[in-house]
Amino acid sequence: MRKIIKGKTYDTRTARQIDYWTNGYTPRDFSYCYESLYLKRTGEFFLHGEGGAMSRYGQHFGDMHGSGEQIRPLTVAEAKEWMEQHSTAYKYNEVFGETAE
């Protein structure tokens, strides 16, 4: 997916995927949710998410609901928080460096 937000381009084909998370539902389920954290060559993070009609990425089409996807730029602090919730300590340290014990 490619999107321009506030004059900046975010493209899942050219950015490096850092990690991903899924809620365990299959893509056919209305509650399905999948998120990928990306890092651009410029050092900016963004989140690409997609999901079923009942997920946070669901979209309204008139009086109907359907699946959808979205790109959201993240600050470094938001990327760290996402990784703390959805990734491993090994991957976190690989991206952000070793943490204090």
Secondary structure, DSSP 8 states (H G I E B T S, - for coil): -EEEETTEEEETTTSEEEEEEE-S--TTSTT-EEEEEEE-TTS-EEEEEEE-TTSTT-EEETTEEE-EEEEEEE-HHHHHHHHHHHS-HHHHHHHH-----
